[in-house]
Amino acid sequence: MKRLLLIPTFITLISGCSKPPDTIRLPLEGAQGKKIASFYIGMIPGVQPDHVLMQNEKRLHLRRSMVHNAAPELGELLDRLRRDSDSLTKDSWNEFASVIDKRWNSLPDSLNALIESEASKKAEISPFVLSVYGAMTTYRRDIHIPRKALEDALLYYWNRGEKITYPVGTAIIAYHKDERGKIVEVTAKKKREDGFWDFGVYGQDGQRRSRTASPPTPYAAPTQCVGCHLGTMPYEPEASFLLRGDDPGGREYLVLDRRLRNEKLIDLLNEHERRSDHILGVYGTVYLAEILTLPPSRRTPIQNQIADLFKDRIK
């Protein structure tokens, strides 16, 4: 009887260095997640978010190679954060996004530099100011918007699909004031070329901060700024155009002359709900109401042009 000899065969696996995955899954989902990812990726010079981000059903992925090509040091950070995985955790994504914001946010590090850059713009008249007590802070916010930016948005409203859209470079600055009128901090946003806004917070020393200090809640900038401005939740007082006394005991209202609360304009522009330029305020509505209350002789030529564009729509 023949004996069957079993000779063990050893298979040697030679493992080389495998290429890292080119698509990294992000902890963001759906249209809202893509909008937030586009906000950050759009800061990177030379990068188009639609070329870098891919969406498979609800899952959102980032092209690793394109990040490496555009900003090698950022690509290296991405590789460290993913830790040999094909995805980023929420914490690692937040760190990645924070580095992008610190590197490419267009707002200067000091409030003085921002104010000086705005003052240097040619032929700029005094800004339009709207004061608000709202959900963001218990302090009064005096929000300064360049009149030229508002006039541009209203002048081309009908040409831009009935949307309030501000020019690139527009800076909106909000001074947070306590009950004595002292400025306790400043928040600001500046319009980017890709249509998003860069957000920033300045402390009492005039230097950039990573979060607000106003009560009742400190908000991280830009993380929580983006969450609200790119979201869909309506906030008071703009949602209902509340003025002082509309809600007895209420702490959220616009500091505004009642003659500037034009119901027909509010319905026509529907500014707060549309958020056509990621803006939560009703600046265009109030400024247009102010223009229409002025007699033609007291308006500038551009204001008369704007009045002619809207006056027949609200009869």
Beta strands, then each sheet from edge to edge (+ up, - down):
strand 1: 23-29
strand 2: 53-56
strand 3: 59-63
strand 4: 128-133
strand 5: 140-145
strand 6: 171-177
strand 7: 183-191
strand 8: 197-202
strand 9: 208-209
strand 10: 253-255
sheet 1: 1+ 3- 2+
sheet 2: 9+ 8- 7+ 6- 5+ 4- 10+
end
